[in-house]
Amino acid sequence: MHDNLLPVIITRKWQLAESYHAVELQTKSRSELPSFDDGACVTLVLDNVIYKERTYPLCCFTSRPGAYVIAVRQDDGDSDTETADISLSQGDEAFIVTPRSPTVILDARTRSILFAGGVGAASIAGIANRLALAGQKFELHNFARSPERAVFREELDALKSEGRVHHHFGLNADRLEQTTSHAMSPAQANAQIYCSGPPAFMDLIERQARDWVYPANIHKIVLG
């Protein structure tokens, strides 16, 4: 059970990509919400008694002081859906926990490699934006089943002037493993690896990254 839950209401919902939506949260009094760093996540609690909760990425491009925008995957019947037991609709009331911001290493001497899958693209886009604002180069790999299901593709492409951005669509398990492995090799031990997406995806990235970098340099932004 979390302390200091803040009551909010869902004020808007719109489509981001095929099977993905943005959900806007505001306090009932329309007061300002706690600030957060790009790449942060927020835990949403739908019932303070039963205590059903999920962690979602905050969308740094569309959130503002009076409203958070989170990225969610709609329940389309897939067994691996990240929101399988939660339905979010306009007018629903919920509680949120103070956002937590991921650690981002700002060091021009290190190489940063970022991996995104599904709504994890929202968190990774935020981290890439922080690196860009600090003047640091990065390499970002975004994975989706198809271009139509790629979340925040335009926002990621807007960062191409600051780093290398690659989109990968429709890869099977073998191709995915080959692509992520190639992206990491060769990496120096002090390289920083960031990943966010489905659990199996992040486990793959972590397993491969341990062959190249220090364990402390692997940063997983866990959602769901």
Secondary structure as the mmCIF struct_conf table of DSSP 4:
data_model
#
loop_
_struct_conf.conf_type_id
_struct_conf.id
_struct_conf.beg_label_comp_id
_struct_conf.beg_label_asym_id
_struct_conf.beg_label_seq_id
_struct_conf.end_label_comp_id
_struct_conf.end_label_asym_id
_struct_conf.end_label_seq_id
BEND BEND1 ASP A 3 ASN A 4
STRN STRN1 LEU A 6 ALA A 17
TURN_TY1_P TURN_TY1_P1 GLU A 18 SER A 19
STRN STRN2 TYR A 20 THR A 27
TURN_TY1_P TURN_TY1_P2 LYS A 28 SER A 29
HELX_LH_PP_P HELX_LH_PP_P1 SER A 31 SER A 35
TURN_TY1_P TURN_TY1_P3 ASP A 38 GLY A 39
STRN STRN3 CYS A 41 VAL A 45
BEND BEND2 LEU A 46 LEU A 46
TURN_TY1_P TURN_TY1_P4 ASN A 48 ILE A 50
STRN STRN4 GLU A 53 PRO A 57
STRN STRN5 LEU A 58 LEU A 58
TURN_TY1_P TURN_TY1_P5 CYS A 60 THR A 62
STRN STRN6 ARG A 64 ARG A 64
TURN_TY1_P TURN_TY1_P6 PRO A 65 GLY A 66
STRN STRN7 ALA A 67 ALA A 67
STRN STRN8 TYR A 68 ARG A 73
BEND BEND3 GLY A 77 GLY A 77
TURN_TY1_P TURN_TY1_P7 SER A 79 ASP A 80
TURN_TY1_P TURN_TY1_P8 GLU A 82 ASP A 85
TURN_TY1_P TURN_TY1_P9 GLN A 90 GLY A 91
STRN STRN9 GLU A 93 ILE A 96
HELX_LH_PP_P HELX_LH_PP_P2 VAL A 97 PRO A 99
STRN STRN10 ARG A 100 ARG A 100
HELX_LH_PP_P HELX_LH_PP_P3 SER A 101 THR A 103
TURN_TY1_P TURN_TY1_P10 ALA A 108 ARG A 109
BEND BEND4 THR A 110 THR A 110
STRN STRN11 SER A 112 GLY A 117
TURN_TY1_P TURN_TY1_P11 GLY A 118 VAL A 119
HELX_RH_AL_P HELX_RH_AL_P1 GLY A 120 LEU A 133
TURN_TY1_P TURN_TY1_P12 ALA A 134 GLY A 135
STRN STRN12 GLU A 139 ALA A 144
BEND BEND5 ARG A 145 SER A 146
HELX_RH_3T_P HELX_RH_3T_P1 PRO A 147 ARG A 149
TURN_TY1_P TURN_TY1_P13 VAL A 151 PHE A 152
HELX_RH_AL_P HELX_RH_AL_P2 ARG A 153 ASP A 157
TURN_TY1_P TURN_TY1_P14 ALA A 158 GLU A 162
BEND BEND6 GLY A 163 GLY A 163
STRN STRN13 ARG A 164 PHE A 169
BEND BEND7 GLY A 170 GLY A 170
HELX_RH_AL_P HELX_RH_AL_P3 ALA A 173 MET A 184
BEND BEND8 SER A 185 PRO A 186
TURN_TY1_P TURN_TY1_P15 ALA A 189 ASN A 190
STRN STRN14 GLN A 192 SER A 196
BEND BEND9 GLY A 197 PRO A 198
HELX_RH_AL_P HELX_RH_AL_P4 PRO A 199 ALA A 209
TURN_TY1_P TURN_TY1_P16 ARG A 210 TRP A 212
BEND BEND10 VAL A 213 VAL A 213
HELX_RH_3T_P HELX_RH_3T_P2 PRO A 215 ASN A 217
STRN STRN15 ILE A 218 LYS A 220
#
